[in-house]
């Protein structure tokens, strides 16, 4: 199972509490997409690295759900997460 995530860091508003970044991602089994999303992050990220990190967490949560669902049906699935942010990877 391969998951990929990305985010768009919110900027522009003078009030930092009004800034909400967007997370998106997808999960694939082989060549097949089994889940995808694009959502506004519930918390306010104070940097683009934090926004990317939160998007990665969302991807891991979704993959863990699918992994547990697979276990219920007797299948084992390894998880691999792809990030494009060195700050989030760190």
Order of alpha helices (4+ residues) and beta strands (2+ residues): beta-beta-beta-alpha-beta-alpha
